[in-house]
Amino acid sequence: AQKITQTQPGMFVQEKEAVTLDCTYDTSDPSYGLFWYKQPSSGEMIFLIYQGSYDQQNATEGRYSLNFQKARKSANLVISASQLGDSAMYFCAIENSGYSTLTFGKGTMLLVSP
Amino acid sequence: GAVVSQHPSRVICKSGTSVKIECRSLDFQATTMFWYRQFPKKSLMLMATSNEGSKATYEQGVEKDKFLINHASLTLSTLTVTSAHPEDSSFYICSANGQGNYGYTFGSGTRLTVV
């Protein structure tokens, strides 16, 4: 079974600062994918970034980057230059390669203050 | 990019009635659809996985007779909550992957309230 652990229930950051959201995972699959999604209060799940287990470089997408440390089984999301619109729930998820499903962590609520 | 349209966004129904939620992939063929349930301030829990043209695979503890899933075409999957009760009130959200879409595209979710 695969598991995602997000230990930060809530994080606060000031506008324009960088913030790191933690994610650790557990899997016995040699091949897997890691996803980060943003869920604003409206409820939709917005895809942010993806990291494959065999990717040599850390994934980046605009202001989002993934600090992937395979040996430590961590895939932390870094948001640079936070904006007020970044306030939302953030979920880390792992793809079960055998069944092509996603297992989600409990999420981290990020609040960005002016 | 890939889009999944989910309707309705909100529904209030009386206890004992059935509610149908639709998810449509607009610009790709969704060979697999996933249905999740989310309680307030909680994570997404996978309810079932459906492949086009075959029966859905339900997760342990999910009542297949209460949550009917149909995936009759490559662009449409439906979740019907039968004989709904207040404890079925929740946020339901679908996601899809398939040809022409890498990854998992989510619908916008449906907030169901059973009164």
Interface residues (C-beta under 8 A of the other chain):
Chain A: F35 Y37 S42 G43 E44 M45 I46 F47 Y50 F91 Y99 S100 T101 L102 T103 F104 G105 K106 G107
Chain B: T32 F34 K42 S43 L44 L46 T49 F91 I93 S95 N97 G103 Y104 T105 F106 G107 S108 G109 R111
